[in-house]
Structure formats: structure tokens, C-alpha cells
Amino acid sequence: MAFSSYIKGTYEELVHKVSWPTWSELQNSAIVVMVASVIIALIVYLMDVSFKNVLELIYSIF
């Protein structure tokens, strides 16, 4: 009996208490996430390339 009341309470909360975003809000959020992901990927790539070059320089000395 506790499980069925949990399901009913969950359904009621999702239907009546949660404010769902509109389609345009979802699209805007997706664009922000994609742009941020590309920027972070570029930063990680640049760090990787610079560390590789620094280590190659250090290794070439020895």
C-alpha cells in the first residue's frame, strides 16, 4: 500500500507542482550547453597540445 501511495504522490507532484520549461526555453538551454561544451573541449585541447610541446622540449634536452 505504501508503494501505490508513493506512485500517486509522485504523479501528483509531477503534474501539479513541477514547472516544466517551454520548448523555446529547452532549445535555448541546449544551445548554451552545446556552446559551453565546445569551449571547454577547445580549452582542454589547447592545454593538451601545450603540455605535449613542453614535454617534448624537456625530453629533447635529455
C-alpha positions in Angstrom: 0.0 0.0 0.0 2.9 2.4 0.6 4.2 1.9 -2.9 0.9 2.8 -4.5 0.6 6.0 -2.4 4.2 6.8 -3.4 3.4 6.5 -7.1 0.2 8.6 -6.7 2.1 11.3 -4.8 4.9 11.3 -7.4 2.4 11.7 -10.2 0.5 14.5 -8.4 3.8 16.3 -7.8 5.0 16.0 -11.4 1.6 17.1 -12.8 0.7 19.9 -10.4 3.8 21.2 -8.7 6.6 21.0 -11.2 7.0 23.9 -13.6 8.1 22.4 -17.0 10.1 24.6 -19.4 8.7 25.7 -22.7 10.0 24.3 -26.0 11.9 27.6 -26.7 13.5 27.5 -23.2 14.6 23.9 -23.8 16.2 24.9 -27.2 18.0 27.9 -25.6 19.3 25.7 -22.8 20.5 23.1 -25.3 22.3 25.8 -27.3 24.0 27.1 -24.2 25.1 23.6 -23.2 26.5 22.9 -26.7 28.4 26.1 -26.9 29.9 25.6 -23.4 30.9 22.0 -24.3 32.7 23.2 -27.4 34.5 25.9 -25.5 35.6 23.5 -22.7 36.7 21.0 -25.3 38.8 23.6 -27.1 40.4 24.6 -23.8 41.2 21.0 -22.9 42.7 20.5 -26.5 44.8 23.6 -26.2 46.1 22.5 -22.8 46.9 19.1 -24.2 48.8 20.5 -27.1 50.8 22.9 -25.0 51.7 20.2 -22.4 52.8 17.9 -25.2 55.0 20.6 -26.7 56.5 21.5 -23.3 57.2 17.8 -22.5 58.8 17.3 -26.0 61.0 20.2 -25.3 62.1 18.8 -21.9 62.6 15.3 -23.4 64.7 16.7 -26.3 67.1 18.3 -23.8 67.9 14.9 -22.3 
